[in-house]
Amino acid sequence: MLTFTDEALGKTVDYFIAKKSDVFKNYKNYEAWVKKHKNKDGIKNLHSNCTGNYLSKEFVVHLKSQGTHHELTVYDSPPQNGMAEVTNHIITVLRCSLLIGGGLPRFLWTEAFTMHQTSGIYKNLAQQFM
């Protein structure tokens, strides 16, 4: 799972990725969504960890061409990621609870994560905990 959180709006968008190399493609999809649906020129700042999926040459060149400032956090330091870490934790706990509570098999993971009933819950909870 890959999430992008707009901390100003408190809006989180989820993408399900099969492999980490899909991060850049999904970032570009998110960037296009922001431009179209939020009437913005683009993404001003991107906070990410120092893993390779955000540091590929293609990704770095794209960010520079779009005028996006890329701020890297120290590896394995959840406090630096603030709302994103809280949001990801809440999403995971709530949706795992749905799977376990409903007795659903693991292959329904994606469906549980896309249920509209949970989306408003975790957004509100993440904002409360920040």
N, C-alpha and C positions, 0 to 999 in steps of 0.2 A: 504494500500500500504506500502511496505517495500522497502527501497532503501539502497544499499551499494555503497559507493563512494570511489574510489581509488584516493586520493588527489594527489598523485605523477603523475598519468597518466591522471587525469581529467575524468575518466571513471566511469559512474554510471550504475548499474544494478538494475532493478526493479523486485520485486516479488509482486504478489497479494495474500494476505492472508485473509482467512475468519475469523480467530480469532488470538489473540495475542500469543496463545500457539504454533502457527505455526512458530514463529520467529526462534527457534533453528533449526528446520528441514531445513528451507530455508537458514540459515547461513551456515549449513553444505553443502548444494548444492552450495552456492556461493564459499565457501572455495575449494570445489572440482573443480569448474570452474576455479578459479584462478590458482590452481596447474596445471591443464591440459592445459589451453589456454594461460597462461602468463608465463609458464615454471618457476614458482616460487616454493619454498619449502613450502610455506604457507603464512599465514597472520601474519605479525610481530606485528601490533598494531590494536586494535579495540577501537574506541571511541564510547561510547553510554551514554544514560542518565541513571538515577538510577532506572528505572522502573523494575518491577519484571521479565519481559520477557527476560531480559539480565542477571538476577541474579539467575536463577534457579541452583540448585546444579549440575544438569546434564550439563548445559551450562558452568559453572565455571570449572568443572572437565575437560571438553573437551578442553577449552581454555588452561588450564595448561598443559594438555597432548600434545598439539600441539606447546607449547612454545609461545603462543600469549599473549602479554601484554595487559591487559584490563584496559583502562583508563575511569573512570566514570566522567561525567560532572554533575554539580549541576542541580537539577530538575528545569525545566522551565527557562533555561538560554540560549536562542538561540545564543548569541554572542560566547559562548564557543564551539559551534558546527560548526562554520565557514561555510565552503563550503557546508557541508551537508544541513544546514538550507536554504541557498540561493538556492541550487539546488532543494530541495523539494518544496520550494515556487514557483519557476519558473515552475516546472513540473505541479504543481496543477493549477496555473493561466492559463498557455497555454492550458492545456487540458480541463479545464472547459470552456475556451473561445471557443474551438472547439465544445463542446457539445451545448453550448448556441447558438453560431453563426449558427450552422447547424440545430438547432431546434430538436436535438436528445433527446430521452428519457433517463432517468437516468440508465436504465438497460444496456446501451451501454458504461458505464463508463470504463470498462476494455478495450474494443476495442479502445476507444479513447486514452487511456493511452499507448497502444501498437503500435500505428501508427508510422511507420518508418519516416514519414515526420517531426514529432516533435522531435525525439530523437537527431538529430544533432543540432537543434535549441537550446534546453535547455542546452545542454552540453557547447556550445559556449557561451551562455549568462552567465551561472554560472561562467565560467572562466573569463569573462570580468568584472563581478561585484566583484571578489575577489581581 
